[in-house]
Amino acid sequence: MVREQANSLHEVDKQEILTNFAFVNALVQGSDKDGKPLVKKPQDIANYDRMRKQITGEWGDDVIKVNKYKVLSKKAEKAREQAIKELEERRKTNG
């Protein structure tokens, strides 16, 4: 397992080097119609810190945010279901 992680991290490092070359190339050649660079930082091409965290199993901020929104979504769904039940009970008692 450790050897697989090390190999994966090594591959990410090699990809990052290639991305840095692509970034420099994009800075030199790539610009929009106003002359502004299309790529402003290497992370615009790929986020290697996120890839490394996925390989090592670290929880990044993005994962924490997603989990937070999943919890909120579940709470909202439960509240919706409860509201529907209450409306149905009111209908039965009123009519």
C-alpha positions as a LaTeX table, in Angstrom:
\begin{tabular}{lrrr}
\hline
Residue & $x$ (\AA) & $y$ (\AA) & $z$ (\AA) \\
\hline
Met1 & 0.00 & 0.00 & 0.00 \\
Val2 & 2.77 & 2.44 & 0.91 \\
Arg3 & 4.68 & 1.55 & $-2.23$ \\
Glu4 & 1.56 & 2.20 & $-4.34$ \\
Gln5 & 1.07 & 5.59 & $-2.69$ \\
Ala6 & 4.72 & 6.48 & $-3.22$ \\
Asn7 & 4.47 & 5.50 & $-6.88$ \\
Ser8 & 1.28 & 7.51 & $-7.32$ \\
Leu9 & 2.82 & 10.55 & $-5.63$ \\
His10 & 5.87 & 10.23 & $-7.88$ \\
Glu11 & 3.59 & 10.19 & $-10.94$ \\
Val12 & 1.80 & 13.30 & $-9.68$ \\
Asp13 & 5.18 & 15.02 & $-9.26$ \\
Lys14 & 6.11 & 14.18 & $-12.86$ \\
Gln15 & 2.74 & 15.45 & $-14.09$ \\
Glu16 & 3.24 & 18.65 & $-12.11$ \\
Ile17 & 6.59 & 19.28 & $-13.79$ \\
Leu18 & 4.95 & 18.83 & $-17.20$ \\
Thr19 & 2.14 & 21.14 & $-16.15$ \\
Asn20 & 4.66 & 23.79 & $-15.15$ \\
Phe21 & 6.16 & 23.60 & $-18.65$ \\
Ala22 & 2.67 & 23.89 & $-20.11$ \\
Phe23 & 1.97 & 26.83 & $-17.81$ \\
Val24 & 5.06 & 28.70 & $-18.98$ \\
Asn25 & 4.14 & 27.93 & $-22.59$ \\
Ala26 & 0.58 & 29.19 & $-22.00$ \\
Leu27 & 1.94 & 32.39 & $-20.44$ \\
Val28 & 4.09 & 33.01 & $-23.49$ \\
Gln29 & 1.56 & 32.03 & $-26.17$ \\
Gly30 & $-1.93$ & 32.01 & $-24.70$ \\
Ser31 & $-3.95$ & 35.17 & $-24.30$ \\
Asp32 & $-7.51$ & 36.29 & $-24.84$ \\
Lys33 & $-8.62$ & 38.97 & $-27.29$ \\
Asp34 & $-7.64$ & 41.70 & $-24.80$ \\
Gly35 & $-4.12$ & 40.31 & $-24.44$ \\
Lys36 & $-4.65$ & 38.92 & $-20.94$ \\
Pro37 & $-3.19$ & 35.47 & $-20.21$ \\
Leu38 & $-5.69$ & 32.61 & $-20.29$ \\
Val39 & $-3.81$ & 30.73 & $-17.59$ \\
Lys40 & $-2.84$ & 32.84 & $-14.58$ \\
Lys41 & $-1.44$ & 30.15 & $-12.29$ \\
Pro42 & $-0.49$ & 26.47 & $-12.62$ \\
Gln43 & $-3.56$ & 25.47 & $-10.56$ \\
Asp44 & $-5.71$ & 26.70 & $-13.46$ \\
Ile45 & $-4.40$ & 23.70 & $-15.41$ \\
Ala46 & $-4.51$ & 21.08 & $-12.62$ \\
Asn47 & $-4.62$ & 21.04 & $-8.82$ \\
Tyr48 & $-1.83$ & 18.70 & $-7.77$ \\
Asp49 & $-2.18$ & 19.44 & $-4.06$ \\
Arg50 & $-5.71$ & 18.04 & $-4.23$ \\
Met51 & $-4.44$ & 14.97 & $-6.12$ \\
Arg52 & $-1.79$ & 14.35 & $-3.47$ \\
Lys53 & $-4.38$ & 14.64 & $-0.70$ \\
Gln54 & $-6.61$ & 12.12 & $-2.48$ \\
Ile55 & $-3.72$ & 9.67 & $-2.76$ \\
Thr56 & $-2.66$ & 10.03 & 0.88 \\
Gly57 & $-6.24$ & 10.06 & 2.14 \\
Glu58 & $-6.07$ & 13.51 & 3.71 \\
Trp59 & $-9.30$ & 15.43 & 3.93 \\
Gly60 & $-9.15$ & 18.67 & 2.03 \\
Asp61 & $-11.36$ & 21.69 & 2.49 \\
Asp62 & $-13.41$ & 20.73 & $-0.57$ \\
Val63 & $-14.32$ & 17.35 & 0.89 \\
Ile64 & $-15.30$ & 18.94 & 4.19 \\
Lys65 & $-17.50$ & 21.46 & 2.36 \\
Val66 & $-19.16$ & 18.72 & 0.33 \\
Asn67 & $-19.86$ & 16.69 & 3.47 \\
Lys68 & $-21.28$ & 19.79 & 5.14 \\
Tyr69 & $-23.66$ & 20.36 & 2.23 \\
Lys70 & $-24.67$ & 16.70 & 2.21 \\
Val71 & $-25.63$ & 16.95 & 5.88 \\
Leu72 & $-27.58$ & 20.16 & 5.24 \\
Ser73 & $-29.31$ & 18.57 & 2.28 \\
Lys74 & $-30.36$ & 15.57 & 4.37 \\
Lys75 & $-31.70$ & 17.87 & 7.09 \\
Ala76 & $-33.66$ & 19.85 & 4.50 \\
Glu77 & $-35.12$ & 16.65 & 3.06 \\
Lys78 & $-36.20$ & 15.46 & 6.52 \\
Ala79 & $-37.79$ & 18.86 & 7.23 \\
Arg80 & $-39.62$ & 18.68 & 3.90 \\
Glu81 & $-40.94$ & 15.20 & 4.67 \\
Gln82 & $-42.05$ & 16.32 & 8.13 \\
Ala83 & $-43.86$ & 19.34 & 6.66 \\
Ile84 & $-45.67$ & 17.12 & 4.16 \\
Lys85 & $-46.78$ & 14.79 & 6.96 \\
Glu86 & $-48.05$ & 17.71 & 9.02 \\
Leu87 & $-50.00$ & 19.07 & 6.05 \\
Glu88 & $-51.58$ & 15.68 & 5.41 \\
Glu89 & $-52.58$ & 15.39 & 9.08 \\
Arg90 & $-54.14$ & 18.85 & 9.01 \\
Arg91 & $-56.10$ & 17.95 & 5.88 \\
Lys92 & $-57.42$ & 14.81 & 7.55 \\
Thr93 & $-58.49$ & 16.65 & 10.70 \\
Asn94 & $-60.00$ & 19.63 & 8.83 \\
Gly95 & $-61.72$ & 17.95 & 6.09 \\
\hline
\end{tabular}
